[in-house]
Amino acid sequence: MGTHNHTHNFNQQFEFTGKAKTWSLIAIIIGVVAIAYGFLFDHSEHHAERTFANLLLMGYYFTCVCAAGAFFLALQFVAQAGWSAGLLRIPQAFARVLPIASVVLIVIIIAGLYSHNLYHHWNQEGIAQEGHPNYDYLIAQKASFLNAPFFIGRQIIFLGVYSIFALLLAKYSYNEDTVGGLSNYHKSFKISAIFLVIFGFTTPIWSFDTIMSLEAHWFSTMFGWYNFAAMWVSGLCAITLTVILLKKAGYLSWVNSNHLHDLGKFIFAFSIFWTYVWFAQFLLIWYANMPEETVYFYLRWEPEYKPWFWLNIIMNFLAPVLILMTRDSKRQMSVMTFVCIFLLCGHWLDYYMMVMPGTVESHRTFGITEIGIALGFAGLFTFLMLSKLAQKPLVAKNHPFLDESLHHHI
Amino acid sequence: MSNTKYILGHFEDPDVMMHGIEKLQENNIKIYDVYTPMPIHGIEDKLGIKRSRLPIAAFCFGTTGLLLGFSMIYYMLVYDWPMNIGGKPPFAMPDFVPVCFELTILFASYGMMFTFFYANHFFPGRAPRVMDLRATNDRFVIAIDAKTNPYPDKINSLLNEAGAIEILHNERKYVSYE
């Protein structure tokens, strides 16, 4: 128990100053320098392609984490969950960054498409034209779906719709702060239900487009769920890490180890879910052994990728399962901090394994461009998310289930 | 000395009962157990009840299932009757995963269930033992071992003060359903 006698300051607001601001700005500068290095000063053969692959990776990761924030909000409203009421402002801040993340991702995609550094498997001159030297029968069959204008249109529509719902959910919550009552909660419930249906049907297509079409000859229906699992785990880790760091900085007095425990259970469960879909995709392809399917894993079993391929499973499955299995480790901030950072790195590697073999292929590298761009986007995310967080109080004080969250006990 | 074995204090309200527990503990009266018709948050901490060791049992059963599943399929497909399935080697690890996974779950869940039944004496044909039938209906019951707490009058008055609506001095530990 222990929450009964505390008094909490529900008007508490996060102040975005000091170390957090300095370091996120430094990270952004590192990112900009790394991008400039990748395009201008790196004279290796595939430098532009490599930089674009990294930009796509991090742009996608960034958007996914923000979308996971919106998904978290919608899920809590639809489930009418009470435990999370005290920490909803954090995924809300994620959701409010989603429009910016979407714009960044769309800019990267458009630039990559038109400079022919991304999606060259299906986006080439005359690839769908019979008799042209670039003609590819398989791609020509898919050309009515995989063509640049429709592709960009889909990206804009999907991300636009997600962003609108994310902003609406945030808006209702802020209205609730001033007006009180249940009307905003009911509205949130309704649009959350609509959002979840749209999100559930479109995220697989979105990931087919953004990531799977990098290797357009290959396809897998598991890919959408696999990407969803990666998105959700990394989003949960980012939410948990933000909660822990805020708590260490002296905020969020109403969040305790019980809330942390629930977040830990989420991370534990969805790490297993991620492995489940990863393995379901792998096992069937490995077992059936059909060349058009195995090409995907064949590339990833080349010597450049194989160690990373196995490391991916160890980092994203074995580590969280073994570390988070006991109750105590889910309730300790230090263990959870470690697991969250570890999994965020692990899912970077996961996305790396999805993107790189289809873009830079055997010219795999890991150096300034990779680390710099990853740091840059992490800084950008931290900076934007914390500035959004600092604009409003840290708790939705009129949330109907806030009291339940304060007395949450497991 | 009387023949009273257990003193039962009946309460109608969980908060009043929780207060009663505090009151008894302040007076160094050891509580044998508390029976309630519904779960009450925080009561385990208050009574100093240790956490269940069921998860440890589940982990052991799960590991057993994993090892057993692995040994079984290894014996069948590698040692006893190697088969060529789709040109794969007999020891094809990815094929083993679903079997090991399912047996882990099977053993963990059934093992946990039977451990729970064993620990709580749920056997077929066994009449459940209850100290007071109304604790399964509408009363919150604090049970105190009268043999180890020798001042029944003091306990009576403490329970009365705390708001108990009925106090029973039972000479038998359990009542039966008959």
Contacts between the chains, C-beta under 8 A, distances in Angstrom:
chain1	res1	chain2	res2	distance
A	1	B	41	7.2
A	1	B	42	4.4
A	1	B	45	6.7
A	279	B	94	7.8
A	279	B	97	6.6
A	282	B	94	7.0
A	283	B	94	5.2
A	283	B	95	7.9
A	283	B	97	7.0
A	283	B	98	7.5
A	286	B	94	5.5
A	287	B	86	6.7
A	287	B	88	7.9
A	287	B	94	7.2
A	287	B	95	7.2
A	288	B	86	7.8
A	289	B	86	5.9
A	289	B	87	7.2
A	325	B	59	7.5
A	326	B	55	7.8
A	327	B	51	7.8
A	327	B	55	7.2
A	407	B	41	7.5
A	409	B	41	4.9
A	409	B	42	6.4
